[in-house]
Amino acid sequence: MDLLRFITAGSVDDGKSTLIGRLLYDTGSIKVDQLQAIKKQSKNKGEGEIDLALFTDGLRAEREQGITIDVAYKYFSTGKRKFIIADAPGHIQYTRNMVTGASNSELIIILVDARNGVAEQTRRHTIIASLLKIPHVVVAVNKMDMVNYSETVFTGIVADYSLMARQLGLGEVTFIPLNSLDGDNIVTASAKMPWYTGVTLLDFLENVNVVEDINFTEPRFPVQYVIRPQSEDLHDYRGYAGKIISGTYKKGDRVVVLPDELYSEIDVIEINGEEVAEAFAPQSAVLRLKDDIDIARGDVIVTHDKQPVTTREFETTLCWMGSKPLAEGNKYLLQLHSRVVRCVIKEILYKLDVNTLEKQTNISSIGLNDIARVLVKTADPVVFDNYSELRVNGGAILIDETAYTTVAGCMLG
């Protein structure tokens, strides 16, 4: 079975945690002891009801306030597919948490309260989804019971959101009306909305094609570890271990090792300790080359005809996550896959207003949760692709040199 990573987003109290709780509950993915514990903590336990949001809101502060603060990850599977769910907070001050959860997601479910329609946080999270190039977008119009399951309300929200989606250049968007509290259109189709003839949420999640999102044409292999046993039976063994993030590698392929531009040929490909003729994304593998060249952790092995950018200076869009503001001249560590280099912020080009998409120039600093475009210069060359063209090789993070904490998520190029 393949794996789908998806995230839920939307405004506060739109029902994101309840939706995930209902999905887990109706698919039988909750253990008996966990279910008993949640029943004891549910506010409506006297009425025999379960507070489904408690399945994901694990922090004490979240349960006391009835909100989501941190990103909660849940795992479940059906007969067709495995899933990793990221439940993102809806509050504006936790935008950085939403970006963190969305960075590795292949699909985003944006919840819209049927009573409120497209709200500010709906726009904010949709803009972030477009910046992060999340391939699949589902708009779940929740709390349909509060508007008497009105088709008119649903079609109005579809029209409003579709206009915004076109402005942002989003691809195909799927709209599903539901009531997560009662399970309407979550796992089973709802008889309360006979006018809706589309799929249920689970049907869509099980069948959306994520294999097509993998790039098999541009080989990228960041080296994570150099295997050099130096034992008697493996005296001359030198293998380069890592994950193929895109493309396909075959025995005999001519390759170039970046950033030093060293040329060689693939001699052996190993997966799980066995030699194979070829390997492809997203497999983990060991590559052995014919030539004895100097390759280190952080280098990238690519085919010589499809090379990424190798540079010391570039622009990047970033979401600032640090408590201290970002300013021109600040120095950080930039990590792209397993490569870590020192860098400096040469210029803040603009800050993005996530509500209007206006580019605000002449900005002296960037604060928490701001999204900005900056010019970066690194001490050593970095190897990447434009994020909009090859997402898996265009994302990086900035790290505070002293505290060694992540302060920004970057979309390079």
C-alpha positions, 0 to 999 in steps of 0.5 A: 500500500502507498502512503498519503500525508495530508493536513487539515487547516482552516479557521478556529472552531471550524471543526478540524480536530473533530473531523479527524476524530470522526475519521479515526472513529468511523474507520475503527482506528482507535484503540479500546483503551484510548476510546475509554480514556476519551469517553471519561474526559468528554464534556458531554459524557453525561449524554453518552456523547464523545468529544471527538476533538480530544483524539488529537488535542493532546496538550493540556492547554488545548483541552482546557481552551478547546483549541489546537495549538501544536501540530498533532500527527495521527496514523491510520490505514484502511484496506487501500492506503496508509495515512499520516494526518497533521492537524494544524492549529487555526489561530493566526499566531500559530501560522508557523505550526501550520507551515511546518505540518504542510511542508511534507503534505501531499494533500490539504483539507481546508475546512470552512464553517458553512455559517461563515463561508470563506473567512480570513484564515481560509484565505491565509491557509489557502495562500500558504497552500499555494506557496507550498505547492501542495498538489491536492486541495479539498475544501470541506464545508463543515457544519452543514447541519447548522444551515439545514443542509442547504445546497444554496449555501454550499454552492455559494461557498464553492463559487467564492472559494473557486474565484480565490483559487483561480487568482492563486493559480491553484490546480483542481479543488474538490468540494465536499459538504459534511457534518463532522460531528455526526459523520455525514459524508466522512466515511459514509454518504449522507442521506441528509444531502441527496443533492450532493452526488460526489464522493465521501471524504474517505473515498477521495483520500483512498483514491486520490492519485499521489504517484503522479506527483512523484517526479521520475524524470529528474534524478536527485540523490542527496548523500546522507552517509558514506559507507566505508566498512574497511573490513577484510572482506569489504576492503575496497567497498565505498557506498553512498547511502541516501534517499532518491527524492526524485527521478530514476537511477540505473546501473551504468548511468553517467552521473555528476556529483555536485557541487564539485562537479565530479563525473563518474558512472554508477557501478552498483545499486543496492536496496536492502543489501541486494544489488538491483538494476535500477532504483527510483523515488522515493526509495532509499538506496546505496549507490557505488560509483566506478571512480574513486572520487571524494564524495561527502555527506550533503553532496548530490548525485544527479545525471549529467543531462538534468542538473539543478542549480548550484550557487552561493546566492539566491532568492527564497520565500520564507515563513519566519518562525523565530521569536527574534526578528529577521533583519538584513545582515543576520547570519544563520545556518541553512540546511537543505537535506543533509547539507548544512552551510553558513549564510547571511541575509543580504536583503529583504526584498518584500513582505507578503500580506497573506490577506491581499497578496500585496508585496510590502517593500522597504521592510527593515525586519521580519517578525514571527509568522511573517512570509517574506522574500529575501536574498541569501548568500551562503559561504559554500555552494548549495544545490537545489531546484526551483521550489515551484518546479521540483518541490522535494529539492527546493525546500530548506530551513534556517537555523539559529547559529547559537540556539540551534533552533529552526527559525524559518522554512524556506522555498528556494528559487 
